[in-house]
């Protein structure tokens, strides 16, 4: 099934520390557009990886997302460019911050 979300265990390295996190992988346009919209609960330290085929300049929209999360923008070398703590969507907030040259977005609760 093409639009089924795969879950993978990813490994984050920071110095001598290794952390493993379960994430859903959004690797198609349709999966990235839906993301975690309408998800009411998500265990802490779980989330979604938004994977792009080329570097992009853009932001992260929290529309219809009901849980707070931290968003890491990651470059093609695996380096984190920026981390934003995002609140659940509110109608009066329209414009996400724009980030340059990222390939992956990791959204975690």
C-alpha positions as CSV (number, residue, x, y, z in Angstrom):
1,X,0.0,0.0,0.0
2,X,1.7,3.2,-1.2
3,X,0.3,5.7,1.3
4,X,0.8,3.6,4.4
5,X,3.2,5.3,6.9
6,X,6.3,3.2,7.7
7,X,7.7,3.4,11.2
8,X,11.4,3.2,11.7
9,X,13.8,3.4,14.6
10,X,16.3,6.2,14.1
11,X,19.6,6.8,16.0
12,X,20.7,10.2,17.1
13,X,24.3,10.7,18.0
14,X,25.5,13.6,20.2
15,X,29.1,13.3,21.4
16,X,29.3,9.9,23.1
17,X,25.5,9.8,23.7
18,X,23.2,7.7,21.5
19,X,19.5,8.0,21.5
20,X,17.0,5.8,19.6
21,X,13.6,7.2,18.6
22,X,10.7,5.6,16.8
23,X,9.4,7.8,14.0
24,X,6.9,7.5,11.2
25,X,8.4,8.3,7.8
26,X,6.7,10.8,5.5
27,X,8.5,10.2,2.2
28,X,5.9,11.2,-0.3
29,X,4.3,14.6,-1.0
30,X,0.9,13.3,0.2
31,X,2.4,11.9,3.5
32,X,4.3,15.2,4.1
33,X,1.2,17.3,3.5
34,X,-0.8,15.2,6.0
35,X,2.0,14.8,8.6
36,X,0.6,14.6,12.1
37,X,-2.6,16.5,11.3
38,X,-5.6,15.4,13.5
39,X,-3.4,13.2,15.7
40,X,-4.7,13.6,19.2
41,X,-2.0,11.8,21.1
42,X,1.6,10.9,20.6
43,X,3.9,9.4,23.1
44,X,6.8,11.5,24.3
45,X,10.0,11.2,22.1
46,X,8.1,9.8,19.2
47,X,7.3,11.6,16.0
48,X,7.6,11.9,12.3
49,X,10.5,12.3,9.8
50,X,9.6,14.4,6.7
51,X,12.1,13.3,4.0
52,X,12.7,15.3,0.8
53,X,14.5,14.3,-2.3
54,X,16.4,17.6,-2.6
55,X,17.3,20.5,-0.4
56,X,14.5,23.0,0.1
57,X,13.8,26.4,1.5
58,X,10.6,26.5,3.5
59,X,8.9,26.4,6.9
60,X,6.8,24.0,8.9
61,X,3.1,24.5,9.1
62,X,1.3,23.2,12.2
63,X,-2.2,23.4,10.7
64,X,-4.7,21.0,12.3
65,X,-1.9,19.7,14.5
66,X,-3.1,19.3,18.1
67,X,0.0,18.4,20.0
68,X,3.1,20.5,20.8
69,X,6.3,19.4,19.3
70,X,9.9,20.2,18.6
71,X,10.9,20.5,14.9
72,X,14.5,19.9,13.8
73,X,15.6,21.0,10.4
74,X,18.4,18.8,9.2
75,X,20.8,19.2,6.3
76,X,22.2,16.6,3.9
77,X,25.1,15.9,6.2
78,X,22.8,15.0,9.1
79,X,23.6,18.2,10.9
80,X,20.8,20.0,12.7
81,X,20.4,23.5,11.3
82,X,17.7,24.8,13.7
83,X,15.3,23.4,16.3
84,X,12.0,25.2,16.9
85,X,9.5,24.4,19.7
86,X,6.1,24.6,18.1
87,X,2.7,24.9,19.7
88,X,-0.5,23.3,18.4
89,X,-2.2,25.2,15.5
90,X,-4.2,28.3,16.1
91,X,-6.2,30.0,13.4
92,X,-4.6,33.4,14.0
93,X,-1.1,32.1,13.4
94,X,-0.4,32.0,9.7
95,X,3.3,32.1,8.8
96,X,5.9,29.6,9.9
97,X,9.6,30.7,10.1
98,X,11.5,29.9,6.9
99,X,14.6,27.8,7.0
100,X,17.1,27.4,4.1
101,X,18.7,24.3,2.6
102,X,17.2,21.5,4.6
103,X,16.6,17.9,3.4
104,X,14.8,16.4,6.5
105,X,12.5,17.6,9.1
106,X,12.1,15.7,12.4
107,X,9.0,16.4,14.4
108,X,9.0,15.0,17.9
109,X,6.7,15.2,20.9
